Amino acid sequence: MQRHLLITAVIASVASFSAPAALSQGLTTGPDPERQTGNDEQSAVERLFEDENERDMIPPSEFVEIASANHIAQVAAANAALEDGSRELHGYANEMSEGFAELNAELAVIANRYDLEMSDDPSLVDSIQNVLLEIREGESFDDAYISHQIDAHEEAIELYRDASRSANQDIATFASDKLPQLQGYLQMTNALHEDRKSVV
């Protein structure tokens, strides 16, 4: 799906950018060169672990932009489900719409504090609605929406996990505090998916 591919591509580009940037600047956390004992192998291992940690630390500006885009897309998808989905989906869609709107409002407070740019691209709304309205052969709108939701929640959880290790304490705290909420959404969506499978 377009939204799935977009978020995945952006996250991948951020991850691939972090390590080369750190290496090009000579950033390592091995022992102090003046105190090294000549154990170059151990130093290389320590640098490798540090490079791995750096790749997990998404810059605050990237997190705010990607997360806010995710929130906007989730609200748009939920609103589409309220219009085109079955009545059985309405309670779930309402919770997603309200929940992600609240997440975006809280994130906006942090973004304003650090002068970070939130995503406000109107095309996100059109894109997500178009994706959900392109019902695949043999699949109902409900099934398309739920399938999209599983992917979207998994991506959001991965993004928030990365951000929970941010050097920006407000971003790290926000991401850590909201992870259980997102994990709960994924569990709820999986349960909804299983319920629909059992009825068929």
N, C-alpha and C positions, 0 to 999 in steps of 0.2 A: 504494500500500500504506500501511497505517496508520503503520508505523514510518517509512517514507520521508517521508510527509507531515508527521509530527510533528517530525522533526529538521529538515527543510527550513523549516518554519514558525518554529521556535525560532531558527534561524540568521538567517532573514530579519528577525525581530523585533529581534534583537540589532543587526543591521547598521543597521536603520532608526532604532533608538533612539540610537545613538552620535552621529550627526551633529547632530540637533536639540539633544541635550543639550550638545554642545560649543558650538554656536552660541548657545544660551540663556545660557551662562556667559561668553560673549564670548571664547572661547579661539581665538586666532589665533597664527600664527608669522610674521607679516609683519615688516618692518623695525621697529626701535624707533621709536615715534612721534616721539621727540625728534630722531631722525636722519633722518626722511623728507625727501625732496627734492620732495615734491608729486606724485610719480608714483603716483596712486591706482590706475591700471589695473594696474600691475605688482604692487602690494600685493594687489589682488583675486585675481590669478592665483596668487600665492603662497599665499594663504589657501585657495583652491580645492584646490590640491594637498595642503595640510595636512589639510583636511577629508576628502579621499579616504583619506589615510593613517590618520586616526582611525577611519574606518569599518572598516578592515581589522584593527584591534587589538581583539580580543574580550577583555572583562574576564576575569581569571583565574577568578572564581567561576562565570561562565557557561560557560567552557571545561570546567572540572572537572565541572559538572553534566551538560552535554550529552555530553561524551566518555565519562563513566562510564555514562550511559544507553546510549550506543552499544555500549560494551563488553559490558554485561549482555545487550543484545538479540542481539549476535553470538554469545555463548556459548549463549544459549537456542536460537537458530536452528541452531547446529551440533549441539547435543544432540538437537534434533528430527530433524535429518538423519541422525544416527546411529541413531535409532529407526525412522524411516519412509523414509529414502532407500535407494537401491540400494547394494550393496557397493562399487561403483566410487567412490562419494562418501565412503566412510568415512575414507580417508586424508586427504583434503582437510578434511573436517569436524573430524577430530581436531586437525589443525593450527590451524584457526580457533578451536576451543574452548580449546586450551592457550595459543595466542598472545594472544587477547584477555583471557583470565584473567590472564596475566602483565602485560599492559599496565595492566589495572585495578589490580593489586597495586602496581605502580610508581607509578601516578598517586595512589593512596591515601597513599603516603608523603609526596608533595609536598602533597597536600590537608591532611593532618594537620599538617604543618609550618606552614602558613599558616591553619589553622582554616577551611578551605574545605569545603563540604558536597558529599559524593558522593551520586549518585543511588542509592537502594536501594528503589525502588518495585517491589513484587512484581508489579504489574499489567503491567509491561514484559515479563516472561517469558510471562505468559498471552497478551498481545497478539501477540507475535511468533510464538508457536506457533499461535495461531488463524489468523493471516495465512497461514502456510505450509501449514496443513492445509486451507485453502480452495482446493483445486486447481481452476484454471480449466479450462473445457471444452477437451478436446484437449491438455491439458498435464499432464505427469507431475509428481510431487513433485520429482524431481531438477531439472527445468527451472524450476519455480517457485522453488526454493531458489537456483539459480544466478543467475536473473534478479534476485532480491532482493539477492544478494551483490554484484552489479555496482553496483547503486544505492547500497548501504550503504558499499562501499569508496570510491566516488567522493565521497560526502558526508563520510566520515571524512577523506579527503585534503584536501578543501577546509577543513574545520574545523581540522585540524592546521596547514595552511599559515597560516591566520589567526593561530593561537596562536603560531606560530614568531616572530611580530612582537610578542609580548606584552611589556609593560613589566616583567613579572615574569620575571627571568632564568631561574629554575628551570623555569617553565612553557615559556618560549621554547626552552630547551635540550632539554627533554623532547620537545616537539613536533618540533623540527628533527631530533633523533636518531631518532625513530620514523617519520618520513615515508618513508624508504626501505623500511622494513618494510611499511607500508601500501601503498605503490606496488607492491611485490612481490606482495602479496596480490591486488591488482587485476589485475596481469599474469597471475598464476596462474589467476584466475577467468575472465578473458577467454580464455585458452588452453583451459580446460576447456569453456567455452561453444562455442568453435570446433570442438573435438574432437567434441562431441555433435552439432553441425550436420553435420559431415562423415560421421558414421555414418548419419544419417537418410536 
